[in-house]
Amino acid sequence: MTDVKPETSLDARFSDSGASATAWADAKAALEAAQLAWVVSVRTDGRPHVTPLVAVWLDGALYFCTGPGEQKTKNLERNPRCTLMTGCNAWDEGLDVVVEGSAVRVTDEVLLQRLADEWAKKWEGQWRFEVQDGMFAGEGNEAYVFEVAPVTAFGYGKGKSFSQTRWRFRHE
């Protein structure tokens, strides 16, 4: 996966007069820096399932890991469409970013090792994984790794000027 330049548009209906669209570079920086993201998946009965987790942005996609028996894994095996979001809880500052796409399980061990290295680097060694049998392993636990390449993303700028930006991605 490589970074794809999205089509950017400002939704004036939900933006202050004179607001401008947030640059994708700013949204990407927010995704790269985020210590926490929330993943939303859908249960078989249609109810949403929301869980906080740590994620890594790498080469144009968000990656997260979860145990094979966890609810989000079960949900994503049946319906891979999901949303990941990050931001801050302040009303008048920051940038909230929402990424929509489909979760695809990563089993390529070269990519998994790159991701394990990114997790360790981003959290200064607090999240360390070994790659084993197409998944992460560590401290007696196993975790599947999922990739979500953005199809659509939204940015909600807050502060001096409130804005809603939409980014649409065309993947080849």
Secondary structure, 3 states (H helix, E strand, C coil): CCCCCCEEEECHHHCCCCCCCCCHHHHHHHHHHCCCEEEEEECCCCCEEEEEECEEEECCEEEEEECCCCHHHHHHHHCCEEEEEECCCCCCCCEEEEEEEEEEEECCHHHHHHHHHHHHHHCCCCCCCEEECCEEEECCEEEEEEEECCCEEEEEECCCCCEEEEEECCCC
